[in-house]
Amino acid sequence: MELKKEIVPTSWSELQEVLFTDSYNHKINRIRSPYIYRGLSNFDYQLKTSLIRLKGPVKELEFHLLRNFKKYSFRPDINNKLDWEWLALAQHHGLPTRLLDWTYSPYVALHFATAEIEKYNHDGVIWALNYENLKNYLPEQLQNKLNQIGSNSFTIEMLHELYQDLRELSNEKSDFVVAFEPPSLDDRIVNQYGIFTFMSHSNSILDSWLLDKPELYFRIRIPADMKWEIRDKLDQVNINERVLFPGMDGLSKWLTRHYSPTDPKKQKNISLETNHQ
């Protein structure tokens, strides 16, 4: 069984339309999309977490990775964090976790689908996940908590009221997906307009869970031959590493890509002044 619901734009203007598919909220007559977005440089990539990509005993690895992250990153100012805050902090700093990064911004997702120039011979993809309707598949106690607050996503404090730690969550019998609003750890999370999802079982893969739930998602295929145009236009509207990864690392990534020619053989004699800001 294969995932369907694929949209393939053929031009920049058509892409603008599909990025905002079903974004109009008729209840309030405003643009308020029910979707969150995840951009990937290769269309064939699955929605696998960094934890699953380790290809080991996932449950055991998760426990030991987080335990040692807490131990070796000990500092007085972070010692008393809740487990859910530790999890967000670990993901933010590159530790393999069960979390998947998403964004409320389709343009930020488009950045990640086109950021790796070495993947420009592959179609990219943007996944759009209806996080408002995810609650329909949650256990009753989680649904009640969201309804009580009037929210579509959980905070650290809300999760802690329901589960003290990941092992309590893993005792759930059913597979479900939770949308999790991270704390504003730094400007990177704020600028990327970030949100996480995680599954109740650490070894579950979101693609498989979505197979019989077509109302929860659609995918936008980003054709390889459109990537340079998209990339240059995103740079022009200031959606780039310099903004999304504040600091010298992001600046260096942006400059490296900005001065990379689309075809080195054709452009080796072209003056660099054409690229200057």
Backbone torsions as a table, in degrees:
resi	resn	phi	psi	omega
1	MET	NA	132.3	-177.5
2	GLU	-114.6	150.5	175.0
3	LEU	-69.9	137.7	179.4
4	LYS	-109.2	-140.5	176.4
5	LYS	51.3	57.1	-178.7
6	GLU	-112.4	131.6	176.7
7	ILE	-113.2	132.9	-178.7
8	VAL	-122.3	101.1	177.0
9	PRO	-72.7	151.7	-179.7
10	THR	-115.6	-0.5	179.1
11	SER	-154.4	164.4	178.4
12	TRP	-60.4	-42.9	-178.9
13	SER	-65.5	-39.2	177.8
14	GLU	-67.2	-36.2	177.4
15	LEU	-60.6	-38.9	179.4
16	GLN	-60.2	-37.1	179.4
17	GLU	-67.8	-46.5	-173.9
18	VAL	-73.7	-25.6	177.5
19	LEU	-62.1	-26.9	-177.8
20	PHE	-111.3	29.0	177.5
21	THR	-55.2	130.8	175.8
22	ASP	56.4	32.1	-177.6
23	SER	-87.3	-13.2	-175.7
24	TYR	-81.5	127.0	178.7
25	ASN	-99.1	108.7	-175.4
26	HIS	-71.6	-19.9	180.0
27	LYS	-68.9	-34.6	-177.4
28	ILE	-117.4	-0.3	180.0
29	ASN	55.6	45.5	178.4
30	ARG	-139.8	162.6	172.2
31	ILE	-80.3	107.4	178.8
32	ARG	-141.8	87.3	-172.3
33	SER	-65.9	138.7	173.7
34	PRO	-83.7	3.4	-173.3
35	TYR	-104.1	150.4	163.5
36	ILE	-115.7	159.2	-166.3
37	TYR	-130.4	147.7	175.9
38	ARG	-137.9	121.0	-179.5
39	GLY	-101.3	134.9	179.6
40	LEU	-129.7	143.7	-173.8
41	SER	-74.4	-18.6	-178.6
42	ASN	-127.0	126.7	-176.6
43	PHE	-59.7	-28.4	-174.9
44	ASP	-82.5	-6.3	179.3
45	TYR	-67.1	138.1	175.5
46	GLN	-85.7	169.0	174.9
47	LEU	-86.9	60.9	178.7
48	LYS	-92.4	138.8	177.0
49	THR	-75.3	161.1	176.4
50	SER	-62.7	-28.1	177.7
51	LEU	-66.8	-45.8	179.5
52	ILE	-65.8	-34.8	-178.9
53	ARG	-67.8	-11.6	173.9
54	LEU	-68.7	-21.5	176.0
55	LYS	60.3	42.4	176.4
56	GLY	-126.4	-167.2	174.8
57	PRO	-71.0	96.8	-165.3
58	VAL	-57.5	-46.8	-175.3
59	LYS	-62.4	-45.1	-179.7
60	GLU	-68.4	-41.1	179.7
61	LEU	-61.3	-42.2	-178.3
62	GLU	-59.5	-45.7	-178.6
63	PHE	-61.3	-48.1	-174.9
64	HIS	-73.7	-35.7	177.4
65	LEU	-60.9	-48.6	-177.7
66	LEU	-70.1	-38.0	178.5
67	ARG	-59.9	-45.5	-178.1
68	ASN	-75.1	-30.1	175.1
69	PHE	-61.7	-44.1	177.6
70	LYS	-62.0	-44.1	-174.7
71	LYS	-65.0	-47.2	-172.5
72	TYR	-86.6	-12.1	176.5
73	SER	-103.1	22.9	-176.8
74	PHE	-60.2	125.5	170.9
75	ARG	-147.9	147.1	-177.9
76	PRO	-54.6	-35.1	-175.2
77	ASP	-76.6	-13.3	178.9
78	ILE	-121.5	6.5	-173.4
79	ASN	-65.7	-31.2	-171.8
80	ASN	-101.6	21.4	-179.9
81	LYS	-70.4	151.8	173.4
82	LEU	-73.2	159.1	-179.1
83	ASP	-57.0	-36.8	-178.2
84	TRP	-69.3	-32.3	176.0
85	GLU	-71.7	-37.8	175.2
86	TRP	-60.0	-41.5	-178.7
87	LEU	-62.6	-45.2	178.7
88	ALA	-64.3	-41.1	179.6
89	LEU	-63.8	-42.7	179.6
90	ALA	-63.4	-45.3	178.0
91	GLN	-60.5	-42.2	-177.8
92	HIS	-61.5	-31.5	-178.1
93	HIS	-101.0	14.2	170.0
94	GLY	94.6	5.7	176.4
95	LEU	-72.9	136.4	175.8
96	PRO	-62.4	125.9	-179.9
97	THR	-138.9	178.3	176.4
98	ARG	-82.7	-1.5	-178.3
99	LEU	-78.7	144.8	169.3
100	LEU	-114.5	135.3	178.2
101	ASP	-81.7	131.7	173.5
102	TRP	-131.7	174.1	177.2
103	THR	-142.3	150.5	172.6
104	TYR	-75.6	-14.2	-173.8
105	SER	-99.9	119.1	176.0
106	PRO	-64.1	-26.8	179.3
107	TYR	-74.1	-35.4	174.9
108	VAL	-65.1	-41.1	176.0
109	ALA	-61.8	-39.3	178.4
110	LEU	-64.2	-35.5	174.5
111	HIS	-57.4	-49.8	-175.8
112	PHE	-68.9	-24.2	176.4
113	ALA	-75.8	-16.0	-175.3
114	THR	-127.9	10.8	-174.3
115	ALA	-77.4	-27.7	-174.6
116	GLU	-96.5	102.6	-175.5
117	ILE	-68.6	-21.6	177.2
118	GLU	-70.9	-9.5	178.1
119	LYS	-106.1	17.3	-175.8
120	TYR	-75.2	-4.6	172.6
121	ASN	-93.0	4.8	177.6
122	HIS	-117.8	143.8	169.7
123	ASP	-64.4	142.9	173.4
124	GLY	-99.0	-174.9	-179.5
125	VAL	-153.3	145.0	167.2
126	ILE	-118.6	122.5	173.2
127	TRP	-89.3	134.2	174.0
128	ALA	-116.9	119.1	-175.6
129	LEU	-114.9	125.5	-179.7
130	ASN	-77.8	92.6	-174.9
131	TYR	-75.9	-18.4	175.2
132	GLU	-67.3	-38.8	-177.7
133	ASN	-85.6	-8.5	176.2
134	LEU	-58.0	-31.9	-176.2
135	LYS	-61.8	-24.0	179.8
136	ASN	-66.0	-17.4	-178.5
137	TYR	-107.4	7.8	179.7
138	LEU	-86.0	153.4	170.4
139	PRO	-58.2	157.6	-173.0
140	GLU	-57.3	-40.3	-176.6
141	GLN	-65.9	-33.3	177.3
142	LEU	-74.0	-39.6	176.1
143	GLN	-60.4	-43.7	-179.1
144	ASN	-62.4	-39.1	179.8
145	LYS	-63.8	-44.3	178.2
146	LEU	-64.2	-42.8	-179.9
147	ASN	-65.8	-35.1	178.7
148	GLN	-62.8	-40.1	-178.7
149	ILE	-85.8	-23.6	-174.2
150	GLY	76.3	42.5	-175.1
151	SER	-128.6	163.3	174.9
152	ASN	-107.4	-5.5	-179.8
153	SER	-138.5	159.4	-176.5
154	PHE	-96.9	150.0	168.8
155	THR	-100.4	171.4	176.8
156	ILE	-56.3	-45.0	-176.9
157	GLU	-65.8	-39.3	178.8
158	MET	-64.1	-43.0	179.1
159	LEU	-63.5	-40.8	-177.5
160	HIS	-64.4	-30.6	177.1
161	GLU	-66.8	-25.9	-176.9
162	LEU	-97.8	-38.5	-178.5
163	TYR	-137.5	125.8	179.2
164	GLN	-68.1	-32.9	-178.1
165	ASP	-158.5	-178.4	-177.1
166	LEU	-66.1	-32.0	-179.3
167	ARG	-66.6	-35.4	174.9
168	GLU	-63.7	-43.1	178.0
169	LEU	-60.4	-42.3	-176.0
170	SER	-67.7	-12.0	176.8
171	ASN	-77.7	-10.6	176.8
172	GLU	-63.1	139.8	-177.4
173	LYS	-80.7	-34.6	-174.8
174	SER	-90.4	157.8	172.6
175	ASP	-90.7	128.2	175.1
176	PHE	-151.0	166.9	-176.1
177	VAL	-118.7	135.8	-179.5
178	VAL	-115.0	130.3	171.2
179	ALA	-89.9	128.0	-166.9
180	PHE	-129.4	115.7	-179.2
181	GLU	-82.5	116.0	-178.2
182	PRO	-75.8	155.9	172.1
183	PRO	-68.4	158.5	179.4
184	SER	-80.1	78.5	-175.5
185	LEU	-65.6	-35.1	176.5
186	ASP	-163.1	-176.1	-176.8
187	ASP	-64.5	-24.3	-178.2
188	ARG	-62.7	-47.9	179.5
189	ILE	-64.2	-40.8	179.7
190	VAL	-64.0	-48.8	-176.5
191	ASN	-67.3	-31.2	179.6
192	GLN	-83.9	-3.4	178.3
193	TYR	53.5	50.7	-165.8
194	GLY	-85.1	152.6	172.3
195	ILE	-149.6	149.1	179.6
196	PHE	-108.0	157.2	161.2
197	THR	-125.7	153.9	169.6
198	PHE	-147.3	156.4	179.3
199	MET	-100.4	156.1	-176.2
200	SER	-64.1	-26.9	177.3
201	HIS	-118.0	128.8	-170.0
202	SER	-65.8	-21.0	-179.0
203	ASN	-95.5	6.2	179.2
204	SER	-84.0	145.9	179.8
205	ILE	-111.8	128.6	-172.6
206	LEU	-60.4	-37.4	179.1
207	ASP	-53.0	-47.5	-176.3
208	SER	-65.0	-40.1	-179.4
209	TRP	-64.6	-32.4	-176.6
210	LEU	-80.7	-10.3	-172.2
211	LEU	-52.0	-42.7	-177.4
212	ASP	-104.4	23.4	-178.8
213	LYS	-131.5	60.4	-174.5
214	PRO	-62.6	-19.0	-179.8
215	GLU	-74.6	-7.8	-175.3
216	LEU	-95.9	-7.4	-172.9
217	TYR	-157.2	163.2	159.0
218	PHE	-147.1	165.2	179.6
219	ARG	-126.4	142.1	174.6
220	ILE	-110.5	117.6	175.7
221	ARG	-80.8	128.2	178.6
222	ILE	-100.4	102.6	-176.7
223	PRO	-59.0	140.0	-178.5
224	ALA	-57.3	-37.5	-176.0
225	ASP	-76.4	-1.1	174.9
226	MET	-102.2	-8.6	-168.7
227	LYS	-63.7	-41.3	-178.7
228	TRP	-65.3	-41.6	178.4
229	GLU	-62.2	-46.5	179.2
230	ILE	-60.2	-44.7	-176.7
231	ARG	-62.1	-45.4	-178.6
232	ASP	-66.0	-37.3	179.7
233	LYS	-72.6	-34.4	173.8
234	LEU	-64.3	-40.8	176.7
235	ASP	-60.2	-39.5	-177.2
236	GLN	-66.0	-31.8	177.9
237	VAL	-96.7	15.0	171.1
238	ASN	69.6	33.5	170.7
239	ILE	-104.5	94.3	-173.7
240	ASN	-158.0	177.7	-176.4
241	GLU	-61.6	-32.4	-178.7
242	ARG	-59.5	-33.4	-179.4
243	VAL	-92.9	-42.3	-172.9
244	LEU	-79.4	-22.9	176.7
245	PHE	-125.7	72.1	-174.3
246	PRO	-55.9	136.4	-178.8
247	GLY	121.9	-179.7	-174.1
248	MET	-69.8	-30.2	178.5
249	ASP	-63.7	-48.5	178.6
250	GLY	-64.1	-39.5	177.8
251	LEU	-60.9	-43.0	-179.2
252	SER	-65.8	-40.2	178.2
253	LYS	-63.2	-42.0	-179.7
254	TRP	-64.8	-45.5	-179.2
255	LEU	-64.0	-40.2	179.2
256	THR	-59.7	-46.8	-179.5
257	ARG	-72.0	-38.3	-176.9
258	HIS	-60.7	-34.6	-177.9
259	TYR	-99.5	10.7	175.5
260	SER	-85.0	126.1	-179.7
261	PRO	-72.0	151.6	177.3
262	THR	-68.6	-32.4	176.7
263	ASP	-144.6	100.7	-175.4
264	PRO	-54.4	-35.1	-178.1
265	LYS	-66.8	-39.1	-177.5
266	LYS	-79.3	-27.6	-169.8
267	GLN	-105.8	5.0	-173.9
268	LYS	-65.9	-22.3	-179.8
269	ASN	-101.0	4.6	-178.9
270	ILE	-85.6	134.8	-178.6
271	SER	-61.6	138.4	177.4
272	LEU	-65.7	-14.3	-179.2
273	GLU	-62.0	-23.8	179.4
274	THR	-67.9	-17.8	-180.0
275	ASN	-101.9	-7.2	-173.9
276	HIS	-65.3	145.0	175.4
277	GLN	-91.1	NA	NA
